[in-house]
Amino acid sequence: MDAPVRLGRKGRWTMAGIAFAIVAIFAAANTHLVYVSLSSEPDCVPHLKAPDHGGKTFRAAGSAC
């Protein structure tokens, strides 16, 4: 059986840097998604105002228009 590969000091810092970069990119992407979702407000779209008792169409749960 082969011996496990040992990383030197430079290899450890390289792996730590790569791991930090991955976590930083993931955090930045999620922060951007939260910012966009909180800062955007979609326009009103036409929808049913009264409930449809036939169950074939849907209406907004809580209309803001």
Beta strands, then each sheet from edge to edge (+ up, - down):
end
